[in-house]
Amino acid sequence: MDIAEYRQASHQIWQQMAAGWEGWNDWLAEASQPATDQMVEALAPQPGETILELAAGAGVAGFLAASVLGGEGRLIMTDFSEEMVEAERRRGAALGVSGVEYRVMDAEQIDLEDGSVDACCAAGATCSWRTPRRR
């Protein structure tokens, strides 16, 4: 299988998994809470910042980071599966989270200007990092 076939197969799998993944949101949030708390604490989001979550899936870490922003700033939630992004959108609406931009975006091809975010997290990889940003 070449890389293009692999990427297509992966995309199809995540498109199909979105509905089931969405049904497990509460369980995922609870089960991953210790790791998510540590990741967001390390991320140290500040009001007014822009936070990017790559391959957000259900968006657990991103929504926690958005709550720390307190409505001041922006969260960009991404996934390469259109169905997962729609699930994120529904979850954000149900949680009443504001300041969120939902984007279909492949984490291997980030379509953002250099220096446009203050911090980034990838919950599936359980990592977060601050980015140098020119203001």
N, C-alpha and C positions, 0 to 999 in steps of 0.2 A: 504494500500500500504506500503510495507516495504522500507527500505532505498535504497536497491539495485534497486528496481523497480522505485523509485522516481529519483534516479541518472540517470538511463537509459532514462527515459522519459524526464528529463531536457536536457540531451545530445542531444536527437533527436530533441527537440524543437529548441535548439540553432543551430544545424546543418541546420535546415530548415530556420531559421531566418537570417542566415548569408548574403544571397543575398540581402534581403530587407534592412538589417542593413547597408550593404556596400553602397547601393544606397542613404542612408540618411547621409553619412559621412560629407558632407559640412554643412548640416543643424545642425547635432549633434555638430560639432565643434563650430559653431557660437552660438547655444543655450546654450551650457555648458561652454562657454569661461570664464565668471566671476569665476565660481567655479573651473574650470581647472587652471586658472591663480593663484588663491589662493592656490590650492593644490600643484602646482609645485613650487610656491614661498616658501611654508612651507617645501617642500622637499629639496630645496636649492642644486640642483645638481651642482657638480664642475667638471671641465675638468679632465679626467683621472679616474673618478669613474665608478662603475657598478651600474646601476639602474634596478630594476625589476618592471615590471608592471604585476600584477596578474589580470586574467580575463579581459584582455585588450579590448575585443570587437573590436571596430573600431580603437582603439589605440590613441585617441585624446590626453590624458595626457602624454602618453609615448613619442609620437612624439614631443610634446612641450619640455619635459625634454631632449630629444636627441638634440634638437636645442640649448639648453643651454650648453650642453656638448661640442658643437662646433667641433664635429668630433674626440674629444679626450675622449675616454672612451667607454663604452658599455651599450647598452640598451637591456635587455632581455624582449621581449614581449611574453606573454603567454595567452593561453585560452585553455579550455578543449575540445573545438569544433575544429576539423581539418579544417572545412570550414571557421570558423572565423579567424584562423591563416593564411589561404591562403588570406583572405580579407585584413588582416593586412599587409601581404607581398606586395600585390598589391598597397595598400595605401602608404606604405613606399617608394616603387619604384616610384610612381607618384609624391611624395613629394621630392624625391631625398635625403632621409635621409640615412646617413651612420652609420656604427657601431652598427647595430641592429642584434640581434640573435632572430629568431622566433622559438618558441617551443610550441608544444602541451603539456600542463601541467595542471593538476588539482590543483586549489588553495588549496584544502584540503590535497594534497599530493605533496608538493613542492620537486622536485627532483634536489636539488642543495646542494652543500657542505655548512656546517655551516660557517658563516662569509664570504661568497663569494660575497655578495653584500653590497653596501654602503647605499642604500636607497631603499624603496619600495613604490609603490602606487597601489591603487585599485580604479580606476575611478568610477566603479559602486557603490562603497561604499563611494565615495568622501572622501577618506582619503589617507594620506601619512605619512611615518615615516622614520626616520634615524635609521640605525642599527649599533650596536657596531661591529667594524670589526677589527680583528687582522691582522696586516700587517707584 
